[in-house]
Amino acid sequence: MNTIRPCGCKGVRTCLSCEEDFQIAKPSLQEQFRQLEAWTYCVHCELFQPGWDTDKGQESHSSHDQENGLPLSGILVQEKFISVEEGAQLLKDLDDLPWDISQSGRRKQNFGPKTNFKKRKLQVGNFAGFPRTTEYVQRRLNDVPLLRGFQTIEQCSLEYDPSKGASIDPHVDDCWIWGERVVTVNCLGDAVLTLTPYEPQQAGKYNLDLVDEYQNELLAPLLEEEELVKYKGKVLRIPMPNLSLIVLYGPARYQFEHSVLREDVEERRVCIAYREFTPMYINGKDRAKGEPVTEKSQIFWEVK
């Protein structure tokens, strides 16, 4: 079904509504992933430990075997990045803005340039900057050592509604336009980010072929094939606590697909995703094309 359905879903993307209305049988990703060897990220050890349940994984930190924990470069989980009061106000401010329907049971608020990933075309489009009410979050990102120099060029609010079976399928964020650091601030609700090793498919998927052009500038080097072998047959689970900051970069960003399973959304979840340019658009061959977008990204407009 390649037409956009009333719920916003299209193609293989589905939610509970269109699965019922159009009798779409969607295989359970959770059931598929449960067949794999599960490892849970401990934010204290900064290692993966055996197990599926991320809550139990944090609770059992004191008994973790750190020598046998599974490392993976490119993950930052910073709890309490925003306060309870800030989270409540941020949520109110976002809800004062219009939400647009999206796919897989989600709604979104997108502030950024117009992009065509397949044709690698960038346009300013209607991008006029970001809501003033969210400015302080962007400013705070630069207080995180890993995010020094991070210039947001797309800010996207995402709402996950469990009554719609909201989720996001496994994917790698586009590598032509979105830079290394994939940033999420959780405003409401706990959830889990699930990682599985990416197995190369058709040429050009996710524009991963372009990573070679800026691989030497990555903050964490990519894993060699012999290093990736130890993740084969495994599923990696990263807790995304309410009010936390999550950053993927290096191997976790480029060599693994990430997803949010519908079973891991037990309450309304709202987060804000932030994206930066790839080096080509910052100081490389496409800098001139990126400059109009960068100029717009300096603007914060008053919400009326």
Long-range contacts (C-beta under 8 A, 24 or more apart in sequence): 7-101, 7-105, 7-164, 8-101, 8-102, 8-103, 8-106, 9-103, 9-104, 9-105, 10-103, 12-169, 13-103, 13-104, 13-169, 14-104, 15-103, 15-104, 15-105, 15-164, 15-165, 15-166, 16-105, 16-163, 16-164, 16-165, 17-105, 17-164, 19-165, 29-167, 29-169, 29-170, 29-259, 29-261, 30-261, 30-262, 30-263, 33-194, 33-196, 33-235, 33-261, 36-196, 36-233, 36-234, 36-235, 37-233, 37-234, 37-235, 38-234, 38-235, 38-237, 39-70, 39-234, 39-235, 39-236, 39-237, 40-236, 40-237, 40-239, 41-75, 41-77, 41-236, 41-237, 41-238, 41-239, 42-69, 43-77, 43-79, 43-239, 45-69, 46-71, 46-75, 47-71, 48-72, 48-236, 51-237, 52-237, 54-192, 54-237, 54-238, 54-239, 55-239, 57-237, 57-239, 58-239, 70-230, 70-231, 70-234, 70-236, 72-195, 72-231, 72-236, 72-251, 72-252, 72-256, 73-220, 73-221, 73-223, 73-250, 73-251, 73-252, 74-219, 74-220, 74-248, 74-249, 74-250, 74-251, 74-252, 74-253, 75-238, 75-247, 75-248, 75-252, 76-144, 76-146, 76-245, 76-246, 76-247, 76-249, 77-238, 77-239, 77-240, 77-241, 77-244, 77-245, 77-246, 78-144, 78-244, 78-245, 78-246, 79-241, 79-243, 79-244, 80-243, 80-244, 81-140, 81-185, 81-243, 81-244, 81-245, 82-137, 82-140, 82-185, 82-187, 82-243, 83-243, 84-243, 86-243, 87-187, 87-188, 87-242, 87-243, 90-133, 90-134, 90-137, 90-187, 91-187, 91-188, 91-270, 93-131, 93-133, 93-134, 93-303, 94-134, 94-157, 94-187, 94-270, 94-272, 96-133, 96-303, 97-131, 97-157, 97-303, 99-157, 99-159, 102-158, 104-165, 104-166, 104-167, 104-168, 104-169, 105-160, 105-161, 105-164, 105-165, 105-166, 105-167, 105-262, 106-158, 106-159, 106-160, 106-161, 106-166, 106-168, 107-158, 107-159, 107-161, 108-156, 108-157, 108-158, 108-159, 109-156, 109-157, 110-154, 110-155, 110-156, 110-157, 111-154, 111-155, 111-156, 112-153, 112-154, 112-155, 112-156, 112-275, 112-293, 113-153, 113-154, 113-293, 113-296, 115-174, 115-177, 117-174, 117-176, 117-177, 117-207, 120-176, 120-177, 120-207, 122-177, 122-281, 122-286, 122-289, 122-290, 122-293, 124-292, 124-293, 124-296, 127-293, 127-296, 128-296, 128-299, 128-301, 129-296, 129-297, 129-298, 129-299, 129-300, 129-301, 130-155, 130-297, 130-299, 130-300, 130-301, 131-300, 131-301, 131-303, 132-300, 132-301, 132-302, 132-303, 133-303, 134-272, 134-300, 135-300, 137-185, 137-272, 138-274, 141-183, 141-245, 141-274, 144-245, 144-247, 146-181, 146-219, 146-247, 146-249, 147-181, 147-183, 147-247, 150-181, 150-183, 150-274, 150-276, 151-276, 151-277, 151-282, 151-294, 151-297, 152-274, 152-275, 152-276, 152-297, 153-275, 153-276, 153-277, 153-290, 153-293, 153-294, 153-297, 154-178, 154-273, 154-274, 154-275, 155-272, 155-273, 155-274, 155-275, 156-272, 156-273, 156-275, 157-270, 157-271, 157-272, 157-273, 158-270, 158-271, 158-272, 158-273, 159-268, 159-269, 159-270, 160-189, 160-191, 160-260, 160-265, 160-268, 160-269, 160-270, 160-271, 161-265, 161-268, 162-262, 162-265, 162-266, 162-267, 162-268, 165-262, 166-262, 166-265, 166-269, 167-259, 167-260, 167-261, 167-262, 167-265, 168-259, 168-260, 169-259, 170-194, 170-196, 170-257, 170-258, 170-259, 171-206, 171-257, 171-258, 171-259, 172-198, 172-205, 172-206, 172-208, 172-253, 172-254, 172-256, 172-257, 172-258, 173-206, 173-253, 173-275, 174-206, 174-207, 175-206, 175-207, 175-208, 175-210, 175-211, 175-254, 175-278, 176-207, 176-210, 176-278, 177-207, 177-275, 177-277, 177-278, 177-281, 178-275, 178-276, 178-277, 178-278, 179-275, 179-276, 179-277, 179-278, 179-279, 179-282, 180-217, 180-218, 180-219, 180-249, 180-250, 180-253, 180-254, 180-276, 180-278, 181-219, 181-247, 181-248, 181-249, 181-253, 181-276, 182-247, 182-248, 182-249, 182-253, 182-273, 182-275, 183-245, 183-246, 183-247, 183-273, 183-274, 183-275, 184-240, 184-245, 184-246, 184-247, 184-271, 184-272, 184-273, 184-274, 185-244, 185-245, 185-246, 185-271, 185-272, 185-274, 186-240, 186-241, 186-242, 186-243, 186-244, 186-245, 186-246, 186-269, 186-270, 186-271, 187-242, 187-243, 187-270, 187-271, 187-272, 188-242, 188-267, 188-268, 188-269, 188-270, 188-271, 189-242, 189-265, 189-266, 189-267, 189-268, 189-269, 189-270, 190-239, 190-240, 190-241, 190-242, 190-266, 190-267, 190-269, 191-240, 191-260, 191-264, 191-265, 191-269, 191-271, 192-237, 192-238, 192-239, 192-240, 192-260, 192-261, 192-264, 193-237, 193-238, 193-239, 193-240, 193-246, 193-258, 193-259, 193-260, 194-235, 194-236, 194-237, 194-238, 194-258, 194-259, 194-260, 194-261, 194-264, 195-235, 195-236, 195-237, 195-238, 195-252, 195-256, 195-257, 195-258, 196-234, 196-235, 196-236, 196-256, 196-257, 196-259, 197-228, 197-231, 197-232, 197-234, 197-255, 197-256, 197-257, 198-254, 198-255, 198-256, 198-257, 208-254, 210-278, 210-280, 211-254, 213-279, 213-280, 213-284, 214-278, 214-279, 214-280, 214-284, 217-279, 218-249, 218-250, 219-249, 219-250, 220-249, 220-250, 220-251, 221-250, 221-251, 222-250, 222-251, 222-254, 222-255, 223-251, 223-255, 228-255, 231-256, 240-271
